[in-house]
Amino acid sequence: GESVGLHLPTLSVQEGDNSIINCAYSNSASDYFIWYKQESGKGPQFIIDIRSNMDKRQGQRVTVLLNKTVKHLSLQIAATQPGDSAVYFCAENTLYNNNDMRFGAGTRLTVKP
Amino acid sequence: DAGVIQSPRHEVTEMGQEVTLRCKPISGHNSLFWYRQTMMRGLELLIYFNNNVPIDDSGMPEDRFSAKMPNASFSTLKIQPSEPRDSAVYFCASSSGLQDYGYTFGSGTRLTVV
């Protein structure tokens, strides 16, 4: 069946470096994508989203890129800080059913001081 | 708004006992979701409600699991009888039903069945 998946389960970066977390999706009908951050002992927290009519969206220190041709999503974190250490999930949804959110397996980001 | 509120934060129970998890969604949100998170299976959607009505419970593992939403501000997830394999973190999330902004999650209930 169609699913959301991640290329890398773990990522370790040095404080101050940029981080890139990748995600592959297979449902071509998905038109809304979200990145969530989950810290230890907490629920997933919304970071940034993007609609399928966009290729790029920027937030504060974060940028999401969407490549619909290859069904690929990425999250870029600039100047990674220790507080960015967490598990990051991508999720996809469809226009006609906001209740069909599907989550990837997650990537654990560790920031070394 | 205090966000999505779940209780208890931690629950340890013996196999065979009944467990009830509680959730208060964000006021004004008309969709509520129950998720289960494990290392092996990640985040799994168990059931969701729209306007207090259960819409899709295909993710509920088996008949031991049941969920209710008696009003717009309260939902429960019950496991009876509980088994060790039910041990997981259970999250409740709510949504306004609009496509943007995704779901708001609670802090979860960590359930341990011994």
Chai-1 contact restraints between the chains, C-beta under 6 A:
chainA,res_idxA,chainB,res_idxB,connection_type,confidence,min_distance_angstrom,max_distance_angstrom,comment,restraint_id
A,Y32,B,Q99,contact,1.0,0.0,6.0,A-B,restraint_1
A,I34,B,G102,contact,1.0,0.0,6.0,A-B,restraint_2
A,K42,B,S107,contact,1.0,0.0,6.0,A-B,restraint_3
A,G43,B,F91,contact,1.0,0.0,6.0,A-B,restraint_4
A,G43,B,F105,contact,1.0,0.0,6.0,A-B,restraint_5
A,G43,B,G106,contact,1.0,0.0,6.0,A-B,restraint_6
A,G43,B,S107,contact,1.0,0.0,6.0,A-B,restraint_7
A,G43,B,G108,contact,1.0,0.0,6.0,A-B,restraint_8
A,P44,B,F105,contact,1.0,0.0,6.0,A-B,restraint_9
A,F46,B,G102,contact,1.0,0.0,6.0,A-B,restraint_10
A,N98,B,Q99,contact,1.0,0.0,6.0,A-B,restraint_11
A,N99,B,Y48,contact,1.0,0.0,6.0,A-B,restraint_12
A,F103,B,L43,contact,1.0,0.0,6.0,A-B,restraint_13
A,A105,B,G42,contact,1.0,0.0,6.0,A-B,restraint_14
